[in-house]
């Protein structure tokens, strides 16, 4: 029974680790993606000069 408990704990730890990695990847993508401008509707860096 101890082996089953250890394997279960390992599986839960691995799942939590993968969830943390996935959340970090999603946050990184959201930070590096160019935002959509509310003025012109195009994607460009923040504070871009509108011509």
Secondary structure, 3 states (H helix, E strand, C coil): CHHHHHHHHHHHHHHHHHHHHHHHHHHHHHHHCCCECCCCCCECCCCCCCC
